[in-house]
Amino acid sequence: MTKLSVNINKVATLRNSRGGDVPNVVQVAMDAQRFGANGITVHPRPDQRHIRYQDVRDLKPVVTTEFNIEGNPIPKFMDLVLETKPAQVTLVPDDDDAITSDAGWDTVKHRDYLREIISELKSNGIRTSIFVDPDPKMVEAAVETGTDRIELYTEHYAVEFEKGNTGVVEKYASCATLATRLGLGVNAGHDLSLYNIKHFKDNVPGLLEVSIGHALIAESLYQGLENVIRQYLIQLQGTI
């Protein structure tokens, strides 16, 4: 079964744009789980322009599914995740001023750095995943970091799918097959949507989890959060 983890960063962006606490990210996380989401994802950045570090602390007691925290493992981030101990930490090589994630790790160049970070996370009982481009060399080198999983960066898939180039999914399928053979779990995320998720899921073997935020929240403005989550679950799992 491919799990759906709902990224609630955009909910925090809306809240922060007005000040105050509306919409409330804790309530949205609880509602998403009640509607069937298999997990909650957040990506706190150093400038806290959407999810704040305190949000992570507030969310920890109410996330009863799987809590996934994404981010660049700077010292402040590491302190936060070691304090809150989510089910999974997804390591993303974001610059401090990145609008959104735009590349995976060079797992060859940063192997030793990632190995050190991952060792610390795993010694604290936290499952690890690292954000990678669909490049076999990056997948092969990811094994040497000690990570449990990789998360395939799917922006290129979404862009090409929109153009009608559905065959682009083949390189993701190939990397997923390789990762599974090497003993890595496979997650995916970035620009996945109701429009393109089924084709990806149907063609990428061994897909354990997708993390979806921007599209899911945008779709929910028109169709409602509960309805949209149910549609994702049908496409990912065939049931609700």
C-alpha positions as CSV (number, residue, x, y, z in Angstrom):
1,M,0.0,0.0,0.0
2,T,1.3,3.5,-0.9
3,K,0.8,5.8,2.0
4,L,-0.4,9.4,1.7
5,S,1.4,11.9,3.9
6,V,-0.2,15.4,3.7
7,N,2.2,18.3,3.8
8,I,0.6,21.2,5.7
9,N,3.2,23.9,4.9
10,K,0.8,25.8,2.8
11,V,-1.8,25.9,5.6
12,A,0.9,27.6,7.7
13,T,1.7,30.0,4.9
14,L,-1.9,31.1,4.8
15,R,-2.0,31.6,8.5
16,N,1.2,33.6,8.6
17,S,0.0,35.9,5.8
18,R,-2.6,37.3,8.1
19,G,-1.2,36.8,11.6
20,G,-3.0,35.1,14.3
21,D,-3.8,31.4,14.3
22,V,-6.3,30.9,11.4
23,P,-6.2,28.4,9.9
24,N,-4.9,26.4,12.8
25,V,-2.2,23.9,11.6
26,V,-2.8,21.5,14.5
27,Q,-6.5,21.3,13.7
28,V,-5.9,20.8,10.0
29,A,-3.4,18.0,10.8
30,M,-6.0,16.3,13.0
31,D,-8.7,16.7,10.4
32,A,-6.4,15.3,7.6
33,Q,-5.8,12.2,9.7
34,R,-9.5,11.9,10.5
35,F,-10.2,12.0,6.8
36,G,-7.8,9.1,6.2
37,A,-4.3,10.6,5.6
38,N,-1.7,8.1,6.6
39,G,0.8,10.7,7.7
40,I,1.5,14.4,8.2
41,T,4.6,16.1,6.7
42,V,6.1,19.5,7.6
43,H,9.2,21.3,6.3
44,P,10.3,24.0,8.7
45,R,12.8,26.4,7.2
46,P,15.2,28.6,9.0
47,D,13.2,31.8,8.3
48,Q,10.0,30.0,9.5
49,R,8.0,31.6,6.7
50,H,5.5,28.8,6.8
51,I,5.8,26.0,9.4
52,R,7.4,27.3,12.6
53,Y,9.6,25.3,14.9
54,Q,7.0,25.7,17.6
55,D,4.4,24.2,15.2
56,V,6.5,21.0,15.1
57,R,6.4,20.8,18.9
58,D,2.7,21.5,18.9
59,L,2.0,18.9,16.2
60,K,4.0,16.1,17.8
61,P,1.4,15.0,20.4
62,V,-1.5,15.0,17.9
63,V,0.0,13.2,15.0
64,T,-1.2,9.7,15.6
65,T,-0.3,8.4,12.1
66,E,3.3,9.0,10.9
67,F,5.0,12.3,11.4
68,N,7.5,13.2,8.7
69,I,9.8,16.2,9.2
70,E,11.7,17.4,6.1
71,G,14.6,19.8,6.0
72,N,18.3,20.6,5.7
73,P,20.1,19.1,8.7
74,I,21.5,22.4,10.0
75,P,22.2,22.3,13.8
76,K,18.9,24.0,14.7
77,F,16.9,21.5,12.6
78,M,18.8,18.6,14.1
79,D,18.1,19.8,17.6
80,L,14.4,20.1,16.7
81,V,14.0,16.6,15.3
82,L,16.0,15.0,18.1
83,E,13.7,16.7,20.5
84,T,10.5,15.7,18.9
85,K,11.5,12.3,17.4
86,P,9.2,12.0,14.5
87,A,8.6,8.6,12.7
88,Q,10.7,9.8,9.8
89,V,13.1,12.6,8.9
90,T,13.6,13.4,5.2
91,L,16.8,15.2,4.5
92,V,16.6,17.9,1.8
93,P,19.5,20.0,0.6
94,D,17.7,23.3,0.6
95,D,19.5,26.7,0.7
96,D,18.2,28.9,3.5
97,D,16.4,31.2,1.0
98,A,14.9,28.4,-1.3
99,I,11.3,29.1,-2.2
100,T,10.8,25.3,-2.5
101,S,13.0,22.2,-2.8
102,D,14.6,22.2,-6.2
103,A,17.2,19.4,-6.3
104,G,18.1,16.1,-4.6
105,W,21.4,15.4,-2.8
106,D,24.6,14.6,-4.5
107,T,25.0,11.4,-2.5
108,V,28.5,10.8,-3.9
109,K,29.8,14.2,-2.9
110,H,28.0,14.4,0.4
111,R,28.2,10.7,1.4
112,D,30.3,11.1,4.5
113,Y,28.3,14.1,5.7
114,L,25.0,12.3,5.2
115,R,26.3,9.2,6.8
116,E,27.2,11.1,10.0
117,I,23.7,12.8,10.1
118,I,21.8,9.6,9.4
119,S,23.8,7.6,12.0
120,E,22.7,10.1,14.7
121,L,19.1,10.1,13.6
122,K,18.9,6.3,13.5
123,S,20.6,6.0,16.9
124,N,17.6,7.9,18.2
125,G,15.1,5.6,16.6
126,I,14.2,7.8,13.7
127,R,13.7,6.4,10.2
128,T,15.6,8.3,7.6
129,S,14.9,9.2,4.0
130,I,17.0,11.4,1.7
131,F,15.8,13.5,-1.2
132,V,17.4,12.3,-4.5
133,D,17.0,13.0,-8.2
134,P,16.0,10.0,-10.4
135,D,19.6,9.2,-11.2
136,P,20.9,5.6,-10.7
137,K,24.3,6.8,-9.5
138,M,22.6,8.9,-6.8
139,V,20.5,5.9,-5.7
140,E,23.5,3.6,-5.6
141,A,25.5,6.0,-3.5
142,A,22.6,6.6,-1.2
143,V,23.0,3.0,0.1
144,E,26.5,4.0,1.5
145,T,25.0,6.7,3.6
146,G,23.1,4.2,5.7
147,T,19.7,5.7,4.9
148,D,16.5,3.6,5.2
149,R,14.7,5.2,2.2
150,I,15.1,7.6,-0.6
151,E,12.5,10.1,-1.7
152,L,12.4,10.6,-5.5
153,Y,12.2,14.2,-6.5
154,T,9.3,14.3,-8.9
155,E,9.2,17.9,-10.2
156,H,10.6,16.8,-13.6
157,Y,8.0,14.1,-13.8
158,A,5.2,16.6,-13.2
159,V,6.5,19.1,-15.7
160,E,6.9,16.4,-18.5
161,F,3.6,14.7,-17.7
162,E,1.8,18.1,-18.2
163,K,3.4,18.2,-21.7
164,G,2.1,14.7,-22.5
165,N,5.4,13.0,-22.1
166,T,4.1,10.2,-19.9
167,G,7.1,8.0,-20.7
168,V,9.2,10.2,-18.3
169,V,7.9,7.9,-15.5
170,E,10.2,5.1,-16.8
171,K,13.4,6.6,-15.2
172,Y,11.6,6.8,-11.9
173,A,10.5,3.2,-12.2
174,S,14.0,2.2,-13.0
175,C,15.4,4.0,-10.0
176,A,12.7,2.6,-7.7
177,T,13.5,-0.9,-8.9
178,L,17.2,-0.4,-8.3
179,A,16.5,1.1,-4.8
180,T,14.4,-1.9,-3.8
181,R,17.0,-4.3,-5.1
182,L,19.6,-2.5,-3.0
183,G,17.4,-2.7,0.1
184,L,16.1,0.9,0.2
185,G,12.5,1.9,0.7
186,V,11.1,4.3,-1.9
187,N,9.1,7.5,-1.2
188,A,8.3,10.3,-3.7
189,G,7.3,13.9,-3.7
190,H,7.2,17.3,-5.2
191,D,4.5,18.6,-7.6
192,L,2.5,15.4,-7.5
193,S,-1.3,16.1,-7.8
194,L,-4.6,14.4,-8.5
195,Y,-3.9,14.9,-12.2
196,N,-0.6,13.0,-12.3
197,I,-0.5,10.7,-9.2
198,K,-2.2,7.6,-10.6
199,H,0.1,7.3,-13.6
200,F,3.1,7.6,-11.3
201,K,1.7,5.1,-8.7
202,D,0.7,2.6,-11.4
203,N,4.2,2.6,-13.0
204,V,6.6,3.0,-10.1
205,P,7.1,-0.3,-8.3
206,G,7.5,-0.6,-4.5
207,L,6.3,3.0,-3.8
208,L,5.8,3.2,-0.1
209,E,4.8,6.8,0.5
210,V,4.1,10.0,-1.3
211,S,4.2,13.4,0.4
212,I,1.8,16.0,-1.2
213,G,1.2,19.5,0.0
214,H,0.9,22.4,-2.5
215,A,-1.4,20.7,-5.0
216,L,-3.5,18.9,-2.3
217,I,-4.1,22.1,-0.5
218,A,-4.9,24.0,-3.7
219,E,-7.2,21.3,-4.9
220,S,-8.9,21.4,-1.5
221,L,-9.8,25.1,-2.0
222,Y,-12.2,23.9,-4.7
223,Q,-13.2,20.5,-3.6
224,G,-12.8,20.4,0.2
225,L,-10.0,18.7,2.2
226,E,-11.9,15.6,3.1
227,N,-13.0,14.9,-0.5
228,V,-9.5,15.5,-1.9
229,I,-7.8,13.2,0.6
230,R,-10.4,10.5,-0.3
231,Q,-9.6,10.9,-4.0
232,Y,-5.9,10.5,-3.3
233,L,-6.5,7.4,-1.3
234,I,-8.6,5.9,-4.0
235,Q,-5.9,6.5,-6.6
236,L,-3.0,5.3,-4.3
237,Q,-4.7,2.4,-2.5
238,G,-7.8,1.6,-4.4
239,T,-10.0,2.1,-1.4
240,I,-10.8,4.5,1.4
